[in-house]
Amino acid sequence: MFSSISIVAPGWTHPPGVFVAGLAMRIVVSSDVDRIIRDYADLEERQFPFAKAKALTKTAQDAQGDVRADLPNRFTLRNTWVSKGIRITPAKKTALTAEVGSLEPFMARQETGGTKKARDHSRVAVPSQARRNKRGMIPRGERPAGLRGKPRVFLMKTAGGVGIVRRATKARTPIQFLYWLKADVQVRPAFGFKKAVGTTVARAFGPNFVAALDQARATAR
């Protein structure tokens, strides 16, 4: 996953390095794990790694659901790609770290904020009056690359900057400003990913761990 957060517990194996936009991010579970384990002293030692892995995985799944549910409050979603891209990597008995993150590279900047720069020494096209379909998405043919060479579409320099414009008819006016071309665009943090996952971990890990230990006790031979 491109942007992700690992969930670990005190004294357990730490991940070698998980990054969100270049910043290592890890949430350490603050539950009193050792005390809970002592309360289940009748369980064999080999059951505890199973319970730990199960609790970490379930907590990551809970965080995945919470992050997905919160996405419509933070973004205007045109499709389900971003939501489906919130994935988890389950913990294992031999690797007691669960991971929750996004497969979409651009979501890292939505978490940390920053500057979106144009690629290949061009400019960032910011939609203005670009045509959208019924789902609110800009069709491929109405994107800057698809508009190149089309009749009545050209670049115009104004006091407000350079834009991709289109004449509505063969007449000189009216003109539609489809896109403004910028050298870079400032992106404000909007994801709230780390905060959402941290809130879920604080709420869910303890109950998940107890439930996993109860299951281990019920199935122990």
Disulfide bonds with the S-S distance in Angstrom:
none
